[in-house]
């Protein structure tokens, strides 16, 4: 259930970010970039932010694992920790898939209007 809430939060953040960047996307389009190029740039940025988030998550989890290993060592005399690699890999792939698809949809729709109309609009 917590993962579902996290996914909803990620999707919401991506939609808000794309809506806030409509003028930026319009300026990029006005300077000669195509919709596809703007969308790919947003997707690359999304992938990099997701990767950074996963790295920071691994660091935070690693610090927690140190405490878990110390606790199990104190209780059982042997430090043990079972890490399901397949679950961790699926989690990482899901994070990339959700942010990637959401980024593609929101950036593509944010670049739909003509760049001139977006640049003329006030926020």
C-alpha positions in Angstrom: 0.0 0.0 0.0 2.9 2.3 0.8 4.4 1.7 -2.7 1.0 2.6 -4.3 1.0 5.9 -2.4 4.6 6.5 -3.5 3.7 5.9 -7.1 0.8 8.3 -6.9 3.1 10.9 -5.4 5.7 10.4 -8.2 3.0 10.7 -10.9 1.6 13.8 -9.3 5.0 15.4 -9.0 5.8 14.7 -12.7 2.4 16.2 -13.8 2.9 19.3 -11.8 6.5 19.7 -13.0 5.6 19.4 -16.6 2.7 21.9 -16.2 5.1 24.4 -14.5 7.6 24.0 -17.4 5.3 24.7 -20.3 6.9 28.0 -21.0 10.4 26.5 -20.8 9.3 23.8 -23.3 7.8 26.5 -25.5 11.0 28.5 -25.5 12.9 25.4 -26.5 10.5 24.8 -29.3 10.7 28.4 -30.4 14.5 28.1 -30.7 14.1 25.2 -33.1 13.7 22.0 -31.1 11.0 19.6 -32.2 8.4 18.2 -29.8 10.3 14.9 -29.9 13.6 16.6 -28.9 12.0 18.4 -26.0 10.3 15.3 -24.9 13.5 13.3 -25.1 15.3 16.0 -23.1 12.6 15.8 -20.4 12.8 12.0 -20.4 16.6 12.1 -20.0 16.2 14.4 -17.1 13.6 12.2 -15.6 15.8 9.1 -15.9 18.7 10.9 -14.2 16.6 12.2 -11.3 15.2 8.7 -10.8 18.7 7.2 -10.8 19.8 9.8 -8.3 16.8 9.0 -6.1 17.5 5.2 -6.3 21.2 5.8 -5.4 20.2 8.0 -2.4 17.6 5.3 -1.4 20.3 2.6 -1.5 22.6 4.7 0.7 19.8 5.3 3.2 18.8 1.6 3.2 22.5 0.6 3.5 22.7 2.6 6.7 19.6 0.9 8.0 21.1 -2.5 7.0 24.1 -1.8 9.2 21.8 -1.4 12.2 19.9 -4.6 11.3 23.1 -6.5 11.0 24.3 -5.2 14.3 21.0 -6.2 15.9 20.9 -9.7 14.5 24.5 -10.2 15.5 23.8 -9.1 19.1 20.7 -11.4 19.3 21.8 -14.5 17.4 25.6 -14.2 17.5 25.7 -14.1 13.7 24.9 -11.1 11.4 22.3 -12.1 8.8 20.4 -10.2 6.3 18.4 -11.7 3.4 18.1 -9.3 0.4 15.8 -10.5 -2.4 17.7 -9.3 -5.5 14.7 -9.9 -7.8 12.4 -7.7 -5.7 15.0 -4.9 -5.6 15.5 -5.1 -9.4 11.8 -5.1 -10.0 11.4 -2.1 -7.7 14.1 -0.2 -9.7 12.6 -1.1 -13.1 9.1 -0.1 -11.9 10.5 3.3 -10.7 12.1 3.9 -14.1 9.0 2.7 -16.0 6.6 4.9 -14.0 8.7 8.0 -14.2 9.5 7.4 -17.8 5.9 6.8 -19.0 4.6 9.7 -16.9 7.3 12.0 -18.2 6.6 11.1 -21.8 2.9 11.6 -21.5 3.1 14.9 -19.6 5.9 16.5 -21.6 4.2 15.4 -24.9 1.0 17.0 -23.8 2.7 20.1 -22.5 4.3 20.7 -25.9 1.1 20.2 -27.8 0.1 23.9 -28.0 1.9 26.2 -30.4 5.1 27.6 -28.7 4.1 31.2 -29.5 0.8 30.9 -27.6 2.6 29.5 -24.6 5.3 32.2 -24.6 2.7 34.9 -24.8 0.7 33.5 -21.8 1.3 34.8 -18.3 1.7 32.5 -15.4 
